[in-house]
Amino acid sequence: MTKEEILLAQSEHLFPCVFHYYQQPLVISHAKNRYIWDADGKQYLDFFGGIVTVSVGHCNDDVNRKVHAQMDRLQHVSTVFVNEPQAALAKKLAQITPGGKLTKSFFTSSGSEANETAILAARCYTGSTEIVALRYAYHGRSSLTMGLTGQSNWRERLLLSLSLWPLVSLLRGALRA
Ligand SMILES: Cc1ncc(COP(=O)(O)O)c(C=O)c1O
């Protein structure tokens, strides 16, 4: 696809919430370690570390080698079955997490799901349905996490399952007490 075809397909076929911040968005062609190249072949040093980023560099050789080996062995399996990589990683996390009490893991593939799981676990443990969220907080794009965000442009207005309790209310309450 040409750069123009990619931009057209993006604007016509992706949900409008998948937006970019630039009038002339960067169309990325490929990347290696700390460098990326755009569709015109221009090379950039990637300093972007804010949102939806990983910290091991692009197409990291060590990571790729492990991913390829796993893909060739077992790519996907239902959670009703047991597999070594998941059990081994959970065991390793239990060994290295501080305090010796975080011995159970639940694996997800996005931050939104991780936050959903954390909220659900907190609700199960405390029996409480109230969640305290900080003002300007962002927790993801699932319905629950969008109900919890303090940013109006990401706030889920239709399916609110939580009442937002901004930090300022918390502080006011603490000051009054
Ligand atoms: C602070 C924070 N929480 C949650 C998320 C949601 O993560 P994901 O996009 O992987 O669902 C993000 C994503 O940028 C984030 O920055």
The ligand as a Gaussian input file, in Angstrom:
#p B3LYP/6-31G(d) Opt

LIG

0 1
 C       -1.984000       4.556000      32.819000
 C       -2.616000       3.629000      31.818000
 N       -3.520000       2.729000      32.247000
 C       -4.135000       1.888000      31.375000
 C       -3.854000       1.937000      30.012000
 C       -4.587000       1.004000      29.080000
 O       -3.730000       0.076000      28.512000
 P       -4.182000      -0.691000      27.162000
 O       -4.229000       0.339000      26.078000
 O       -3.081000      -1.704000      26.962000
 O       -5.507000      -1.341000      27.405000
 C       -2.920000       2.861000      29.537000
 C       -2.630000       2.943000      28.094000
 O       -2.035000       3.886000      27.605000
 C       -2.299000       3.737000      30.453000
 O       -1.420000       4.658000      30.024000

